[in-house]
């Protein structure tokens, strides 16, 4: 039986590199001159912290961060922008969660997509991963193709690991 695992994770070192490059660009940009803001990555809590003087600079910092993540080969959908920016004294702060692992709701979406594809495979949810097994590797590759075409519906970056035949 052939199988593979579906996971969702972001390499913290590559994420840290993307944030360092974004921080350097912000320090060198003309529109960010004399800014007292900061951009930091908390590896322990898997969060990005942005602190700037106003909402516009927070938004531009997010845009720079997304651009640098893409250049480092990371998927920008790994960032959860659902929390709003909040005022803290003279600064506007925003905490952005970096998604790691596949939550229950997303697992159910993935399982439904696999079942709707009518490919002869079986899928099982194992904590934050999904294991897909089938008789042929071609069937597994069809499942990967289906998931890649529906990536926008899933809403998070997926990696396909441990391919065994």
N, C-alpha and C positions, 0 to 999 in steps of 0.2 A: 504494500500500500504506500503510495506516495503522499507526502504531506508537507505543509508549510505553516508558519505562524504569521499572523497579522498583529503588528504592534504599532504603537505611536510613542515616539520619544525624541527628544532633542538632545544632542550631545552638548553637555554643559561647557566644555572647553571651546567648542566652535561658537556657541552662543556668547561666551565671554569675549572671544576675539571680535565678534561682530559689534558688541557693545563698546569695546575699547576703540575700534576704528570709528564708530559713530561719534563717540565722545571727542576724539581728535578733530573730526570734521566740524563739529559744533563749536569747538574752541577756535577754529580758524576761519569760520564764516563771518562775513561782514555784518549780516543782520543779527548775529548773536554776540557782537562786541560788548564788552563790559557786562556780561551776564553773570549773575551769581548762582545760576542753576546747576543742577547735577543730573547725571544719568548713571545709574548703578545697577548691578546684577547681583541678587541675593541667591547664591547657589543652594543654600540650605532650604529655603522656602520656595525656590524655583520661581522667583518674581523679579520683574524689572521695575525699578523705582525712578520716576521722572519728577524733578522738582525745578520749576521755572517761575519767572515773574508773572506771566499771564497765560491765558488759554491758547493764544495764537502760537506762542513759543513751544508750549507743550505739544500742540498739533504738529508743528514743524519737526520737533524732536522725534515724534512717532514716525513721521514720513522718512526721516533720515535713517532711523533704526530699521525700518522695513527694507529700505534700499540696501543697507549694509548686510542684512540677513540674507537677502536674495543673492548678493554677490558672494557670500560665504557658502552658498548651497543649502541654506535652511529655508523651510517653507514658512511664509509669514502667517499662515493660518494656525500656526502653533501658538500664537499670541491671542489672549483673551481680552479684548478691549471693552468688555461689558461694563466694567466699573467706570463710573464717572470721575472726572477730576474734582478735587475738593480744595477749598481755600485753607491754608494753614499759615496764619500770620500774613506776611507780605508775599508769600510764595503760593503758587498753585501746584499741588502734588497729584500724581496719578500713579497707581500701582497696577501693573499689567501682569497677570498670571500667565506663566508659560505652561501650556497643556502637556501633560505627561501621562501616558496610559490611556486606554480606551474606557470611557465611562459606560454605565449600563445602557443609557439611552442610545448612545452611538453604536454600541454592540448590537442592540436590537435592530437598528437601521441596517447595519452591515449584514446581519443574518437574513433580514428580509430581502435585501438585494441579491444575496447568494441564492436564496430559495426561488425568487422570481426569475432568475436567469435560466432555470430549468437544466442546469448542468448537473451531472450525476456525481455530486460530492456531498460529504457531510461536514458540518461545521459545529464546533463546540466552543463555548465561552469558558475560558480559564482565567479567572481574576481579571487582569487588564490586558489579556491577549486572547486571540481567537485562533484556534487550530482548525485548519481545513484539511481533510483527507479525501483521497479519491483513488481510483484504480490506475488512472493514467496521468502522466505529467501534463499532457495536453489539456485535460479538464481543469487542472490547477491553474494553468496559464490563462485559460478562458476566464476563470474567476478573477484573477488579477486584472485582466483587461476590463471586465465589467466594473470592478471597483475603481479603476483609474478613470473610466469614462464618467462615473458618478461621483467623482471626488468633491465637486462643489456641494452636492447634496449631503455628503458625509460631514464636511466642514472641519476636518482636521487632517494633518498629514499622516499617511500610513506608510509603514515599511513592511516588506515581506521578507522574512528571515527563515532560516532553518529548512530550506528546501531539501527534502529527502526523497529518493526514489526507491 
